[in-house]
Amino acid sequence: MGQEALKRKYRILKPPCGLHCIKMNEIGVRIGRETIIEHINLHIHCGRLTVIIGRNGAGKSTLIKAVLGEVRHTGTIEFRDMRDKSIQDLRVGYVPQHLNFEKNTPTSVYNMFASYISNIPVFLRRSRVLKERILQSLSMFEAQGLIDRQLGELSGGELQRVLLSIACDPVPNLLLLDEPVSGIDRNGMELFYENISALKKNCDLAMILVSHDLDYVEKYADNVILLDKTVLKEGTPAQVFASREFHEVFG
């Protein structure tokens, strides 16, 4: 149902074009006198899942925050049409590792979703058109049955599917996923990667995932970046996992 919902929502009749690229040029972040990341030069292509791996403190989440504009950084981030090399506006979707809220909050999935995509105060009235849009977006990730649930009632996997639905309404050029399956059981992990595979197949977007789950990275990633303040190694999962740099980091 998720893949069919994607096709209906975006009317995609052929595979992603692969003709757009996010270019990161000399990205660096310093906090005080400490260098967090430096000399990050990457080309992230649409239609591919790029996974960032590395030890704790390697700068993975900092790089995500730099792309989001949440931390000041040096260097540039560009979204280019590879046919004519023109620079376009970059629309970014984001799924965080954690969402901070009180467990007893009365906020429902509908209310949270509506607050992100509508300028109408959700407490004034419940729009039928808005509800239909939210249901359609939730159905992309088999989460439409959660629309009236309170956030505190959701499991980790359910909340992750809701956040993924919000991040993809509208579909972004770049989807950032910062360890979104942390604390989720194996069934939830499998469903997450199935959903990501469906997005890659049906939508013209690039995806960057931060992950520690190397078995899933090996199975699903198109491109892997080994990070330790800077890019130590980049390539296919097989190339990175077989590298000297990988074994030095993960020993």
N, C-alpha and C positions, 0 to 999 in steps of 0.2 A: 504493500500500500504506500509506503514511503516514497519509492521511486516513481510510482504513478502520480502521486501528489506533486512531486517535483516537476514532472513533465507537464502536468496540467497548469501549474502555477506559472511556469516560465515558457511554456510552449516550445520546448527545445526538441527539434526534430533531427539533429545531427550532433555528433560528438563536439566537445569544446574545441575552439579554434586553435588554441595554443599560440596565438599571435600577440599576446600581451605579456609584459615582463615588468616586475618590480625590481628596480636597481637600487642597491644600497652601496653608497660610495663613501669609503673612509669613515664609517660610523664609529664614534667614540663617546664614552661617558666617563667623566671624572666626578667624584664626590670629595670635595676638599682636595687633599693631596693624593688621594687614592684613585688609581685607574681601575675602573670596573670592567670596561671593554674598550678595545682599540683596534683600529685598522680593519674594520668589518667591511668586506667587499663581496657582495652576493648578487646573483641574478636569480630571482624567484619567478618561475614561469607558470602561467595559468594551466589548468588541467593536470597539475601535479601536486602530490603531498610531500612537502619538505619537512623533515623531522630534525629538531635540534636536540642533541644529546650532550652530556658532559657531567662532571662531578658537581656536587653541591657547591655553590659559590662561584661557578664558572662564568656567570653573567647571562644565563639563558633568559631569565625573566626580565632582566634589565634591558636586553635587546628588544624584547616584546614591548616593554614600556616606552622605549625610544621610538619605535615605530608608531605607537599610539600617541606620541607627543606628551606623555606623562612625565618624562624626565628630559632635561635639557641635554642635547647631544651635539657633537660636531659632525660634519659630513652632511650628505644629502640623501634623500629617499625620493625616487622618481617612479612614476608609472608610465611606461612607454608602449605605444602601438608599434610593434616591430615591423609593420609594413612600411610606414612612412617616418618612423623614428620620432613621431610627435609625442610631447609630454601631455598627459591627460590628468584629470582630477582622480585621486585615489579614494575609493570608498572602502572603509575597513570595518569588518565585523569582528567581535571579540567574545570569547568564552573564557572566563577566569577560572582559576583553580578553586576558589572559594567565593561564596556570596555571603556577605555579612548581614544577618538579620536575626531578630529575636524569634526563637522557636514558637512562641505563643502569639506571633503577629497574626492579626486577622486578615492580612493581605492575601488575596487569591491570585492564582495564575492569571486570570483575566485582568485583574486590576494592575498587576505588575506589567504585563504585556502591553496593555492599553496605554499605560503611562509612558512607555518608550516610543510608541508609534503614533500617538494622538495628542493634539494640543487641547482637547476637550477634557476638563476635569472629570475623572472617572466616577466621582461621587455624585455628580449631577444627574446623569442618566446613563443607561446601558444601551448603546447603539447596536441595532441589529446588524447593520452593515459592518461595523467594526468587529463584532463577535464572529461574523462569517469569515472575515479576513484572518482573525486570530486562529480560528479553527482550521482554516486551510493551511496556515503556516505550521501549526502544531502537528497536523496530519503528515507533514513531510517527514517527521521523526517519530511517528506513531505515538504522539502525546496528546491527541485531541481529547481523550477522555479525562485529562487532568485540568481542563479549563476552569472548573469551579472548585478545585481543591485549594486549600490553604497551603502556603509555602512550607510551613512547619510540619505539614503532614507528608511531604514528599520524601522519598528515598533519595540517596545520592544520584542514582541513575536517572530517576524521574526528573529531578531538578536539572541535571545536565542536559536532558533532551529539551526541556523548556528553554534553557539558556541558549542552546544551539538554534532553536526555532527563532528566538528573538534576534540573534546575531545574523540570521539569514533572511530577515524581513526589513528591507529588500535585500536581495542577494548581493553580497559585496564583491569587490574585485579581489580583495585579500581577506581571508578568514584566519584570525590568530587564535590558537588554542593553547592556553598555558596550563599544562598538566590537568586537563578537564576530567580525567578519569581517576584522579587520586581518591582512594577510599571506596571505589566502586567494585562490586564483585565481578567474577569472571563472565557471567552472563551479560552483565551491563557493559563490560569491556567489549565483548563480541558484538553487541548491538551497536555500540558507539562506532566501531570500525566499519561495520556494515553501512551505517549511515554516512560516514565519511567517504566510503567507496562510492556510494550512490551519488553524493554531491559531486565528486570528481568526475563521474561518468556523465552526469546530466547538466552540470552548470559550468559556465565559463568563468572560473575563479581559481585563484591560487590559494594554497593552504600552508600555513606554518604551524607545526605542532611541537610543543615542548614535551618530552616524554622520558621516563626512566624505564619503560617496559620494553626492553630490548627484543624480546621474542616477537612482540607485536610490531615493533619497528622493522624488524627483518622481514616480516610477512607482508606489511602493507605500505611501507614507505617507497617512494620513487627516488628520493634524494635524501641523503643524511649529511648533516653538518655536525662535526665534532668541535665543540667550543670549549676553550679555556682562556677566557679574556679576549682571545682572538680566534680565528678559524684555524684549527690544527689540521683538519682533514675534511674533504668534501667529496662525495661521490655516491655510488649506489650503496645499499646496505652491505653487500658482499665486499665491495672495495674498502669501505671504511672499517668494517669489522675485522678485516684481515690485515689492517695496516699496523705498522709499528706504533703510531701515535695512539691508536685505540688501546693497544695492550699496555702502553705506558700509563694511560689514564685509568683503565679498569682492571689492569693486572690480573 
